[in-house]
Amino acid sequence: MDHTDHLDHLISAASEQGPGNLLRVVLIVGVLGAVLLAWFLLRGYKQDDRTDD
């Protein structure tokens, strides 16, 4: 078995597994992006209790 046969076997095995890892990465990045976006938007609504008078 030479290198090309081994590579073909790896490619066919990877294509049979489906989108599991890619879907997992997309979901994690999406959730983290939503959390960061919510934090960025909501920090502007924070009440400033300090008085500068």
C-alpha beads as a LAMMPS data file, in Angstrom:
LAMMPS data file: protein, C-alpha beads

53 atoms
52 bonds

1 atom types
1 bond types

-500.0 500.0 xlo xhi
-500.0 500.0 ylo yhi
-500.0 500.0 zlo zhi

Masses

1 110.0

Atoms # bond

1 1 1 0.000 0.000 0.000
2 1 1 1.661 3.197 -1.106
3 1 1 0.979 6.761 0.013
4 1 1 -1.737 7.495 -2.545
5 1 1 -3.782 4.453 -1.485
6 1 1 -3.485 5.485 2.140
7 1 1 -4.498 9.058 1.303
8 1 1 -7.494 7.857 -0.712
9 1 1 -8.579 5.710 2.211
10 1 1 -8.342 8.672 4.609
11 1 1 -10.310 10.933 2.267
12 1 1 -13.086 8.380 1.791
13 1 1 -13.263 7.732 5.551
14 1 1 -13.487 11.458 6.274
15 1 1 -16.234 11.992 3.716
16 1 1 -18.339 9.188 5.227
17 1 1 -18.425 10.816 8.677
18 1 1 -20.601 13.719 7.590
19 1 1 -20.607 17.312 8.800
20 1 1 -20.262 16.497 12.514
21 1 1 -17.079 18.399 13.369
22 1 1 -17.835 21.306 11.050
23 1 1 -21.347 21.664 12.446
24 1 1 -19.974 21.560 15.990
25 1 1 -17.463 24.333 15.229
26 1 1 -20.103 26.471 13.504
27 1 1 -22.463 26.130 16.464
28 1 1 -19.781 26.974 19.031
29 1 1 -18.606 30.012 17.071
30 1 1 -22.215 31.140 16.602
31 1 1 -23.015 30.880 20.306
32 1 1 -19.820 32.673 21.309
33 1 1 -20.510 35.373 18.717
34 1 1 -24.048 35.860 20.049
35 1 1 -22.775 36.143 23.624
36 1 1 -20.124 38.683 22.649
37 1 1 -22.615 40.683 20.586
38 1 1 -25.113 40.714 23.462
39 1 1 -22.404 41.835 25.893
40 1 1 -21.258 44.578 23.532
41 1 1 -24.782 45.884 22.966
42 1 1 -25.998 45.595 26.555
43 1 1 -22.978 47.226 28.160
44 1 1 -24.188 50.553 26.771
45 1 1 -27.365 50.262 28.854
46 1 1 -25.478 49.947 32.131
47 1 1 -26.514 52.594 34.632
48 1 1 -23.715 54.914 35.664
49 1 1 -24.242 55.486 39.398
50 1 1 -21.276 57.829 39.783
51 1 1 -22.090 61.509 40.166
52 1 1 -19.600 64.007 38.884
53 1 1 -21.146 66.999 40.730

Bonds

1 1 1 2
2 1 2 3
3 1 3 4
4 1 4 5
5 1 5 6
6 1 6 7
7 1 7 8
8 1 8 9
9 1 9 10
10 1 10 11
11 1 11 12
12 1 12 13
13 1 13 14
14 1 14 15
15 1 15 16
16 1 16 17
17 1 17 18
18 1 18 19
19 1 19 20
20 1 20 21
21 1 21 22
22 1 22 23
23 1 23 24
24 1 24 25
25 1 25 26
26 1 26 27
27 1 27 28
28 1 28 29
29 1 29 30
30 1 30 31
31 1 31 32
32 1 32 33
33 1 33 34
34 1 34 35
35 1 35 36
36 1 36 37
37 1 37 38
38 1 38 39
39 1 39 40
40 1 40 41
41 1 41 42
42 1 42 43
43 1 43 44
44 1 44 45
45 1 45 46
46 1 46 47
47 1 47 48
48 1 48 49
49 1 49 50
50 1 50 51
51 1 51 52
52 1 52 53
